[in-house]
Amino acid sequence: MKIFRRLIYKEVLSAVTFVSLGFLALFFFFDLLDEMRSVGRAPGYTLGYALMAVAFEIPNHLYELLPITVLIGTIFVMARLAQSSEFTIMRTSGLGPWRALGTMVLLGLGFVLFTGFLGDYVAPAAQRLALQAQAKYLGSSKSTGSTGAWLKERSADGHMLAVNIRAIDANGRLGPVRIFAFDAAGRMHQQLHASDGQVHAEAGVWELNAVQYSQFSYDSAGEMAQVKREQLPSFSFYTSITGDMALAAAHKPDHMPMLELWRFAQHLKANDQSAQKYEMAFWRKVFYPLSCLVMVVLALPFAYLHFRSGGIAGYVFGGVMAGISFFLLNNVFGYAGSLQNWSPLWSAAAPGLTYSVLSLAAFGWLVLRR
């Protein structure tokens, strides 16, 4: 059995690697065309740095493509083994359906671990390096949209802080920042507008520059009595909002590590903010690597089909369509879950569970019954 297992693993890994390289080359070409618009915009940003920026996107593309490349590569190998009667020889030599399923499950678990490591460590680190290069050579920060990113923080005495960040880069450099402080009665008593700043994550302090500071006082009836305004060259803002949290508010949730997503979601919930988008992204990060296992099991029944000469291409095309339908279903459940306020856990798990049932049903009908 070790010989059969080694042969299957070698063939599948070779096919998946070949398909992944083909897709990555295509994405690299399109990303480079898009990045060429920035070449020459700044004196230091040359073609070499554009190639480097595009290369930093490769881990994220590989993470997104792995389930479909695993499906295509595994279907191709299983179909080719069936066409050449090699899999028939394996079956007559003792490779029963359950042993074959166990072999594919072990292979799928290897892909699961690799995909999880890639999406949780390699891709976020490469994304940060890309942002640092962009900030260094193009002088741009991570834009957070027209209204900026909003964060809230509640103190132990019941006071509330609302922080608005217009831009931030991977080094913690901030663009325009606005901070609004409210007392326990919900009245604004402090307001700060800063042109830029720097987040010191370890010290828990933001160093803000060119600050317009306003302080509001109220009389016994709760009416505004006095407004004190002053211009400060710098201001130290002490907060539990770390640089990672601020960057998380600017980032797409899909580009964040799982632990960072979980912490940020808990921070939002503790401060009465909606965390559904980040909880959804967290559970999708948990279940997405498992889709590689589903795809490997889904490809196994192709080894039990009978092929005519040249019939593999049609089945590989069917595998591509199955992979695309999985991605479509995954995105549909994500958007529908956000709109309908479904449970993030079940919204993220539903596509994988659906395809798991389909793959096991195909295995049971085609392999066990026939």
Buried (B, 14 or more C-beta within 10 A) or exposed (E): EEEBBEBBBEBBBEBBEEBBEEBBEEBBEEBBEEBEEBBEEBEEBEEEBBBBBBBBBBBBBBBBBBBBBBBBBBBBBBBBBBBEEBBBEBBEEEBEBEBBBEBBBEBBBBBBEBBBEBBBEBBBEBBBBBBBBBBBBBEBBBBBEEEBBEBBBBEEEEBBBBBBBBBBBBBBBBBBBBBBBBBEEEBBBBBBBBEBBBBBBEEBBBBBBBBBBBBBEBEEEEEEEEEEEEEEEEBEBEBEBBBBBBBBBBBEBBBBBBEBBBBBBEBBBEBEEEBBBBBBBBBBBBBBBBBBBBBBBBBBBBBBBEBEEEEBEEBBEEBBEBBEEBBEBBEEBBEEBBEEEBBBBEBBBBBBEBBBEBBBEBBEEBBEEE
